[in-house]
Amino acid sequence: MFFRNLALAPMNQVLLTLRFYALGTMLISVADMFGVNVSSTSRTIKNISYAIAGLSGSFLKIPTNDLVETKMNMFKIARFPLVFGAIDK
């Protein structure tokens, strides 16, 4: 018996994509982990990545002022050279 049209829940799509980002590995590894075929995994990662990128304007703020000053301030705070921003919750 074949099961068709078993959609991957939105939460699982996000988790699958985040797992792919975290592992930095091949699609087949993530596909096996979630029990999904490779083509569905690829499509899911593409769709979720575009959705995240589409929301980036609302959540990511890249400094547009003097980057040299920002880099110097970040170095003073964390001692990381050439950093012009950070992620915070």
C-alpha positions, -999 to +999 in steps of 0.1 A: +000+000+000+014+034-010+006+066+009+005+097-012+000+133-004+013+131+031+022+167+034+051+178+057+037+199+085+049+236+084+068+231+117+086+201+104+095+221+072+111+247+093+129+222+115+141+203+085+155+235+070+172+245+103+187+210+106+201+213+071+216+247+079+231+234+112+246+203+097+260+218+066+257+184+050+241+167+020+204+167+015+202+130+018+213+131+054+185+155+064+160+136+042+167+103+059+165+120+093+129+132+086+118+103+064+113+125+034+127+119-001+155+141-014+134+160-039+109+170-013+137+180+011+153+202-016+120+219-024+112+224+013+146+240+020+143+263-010+107+274+000+116+280+037+148+298+028+129+322+005+103+327+032+131+335+058+148+358+033+115+376+026+111+384+063+147+396+067+138+432+060+115+432+090+140+417+114+175+424+102+189+459+104+223+464+088+240+496+100+241+522+073+261+548+093+299+548+095+309+512+093+344+519+105+330+534+138+306+504+142+334+479+137+356+497+162+327+497+188+321+460+182+358+453+187+358+472+220+328+452+231+338+417+221+373+418+207+362+405+173+379+423+144+359+434+113+324+428+129+298+453+119+268+437+136+254+411+159+223+390+164+204+395+196+170+382+208 
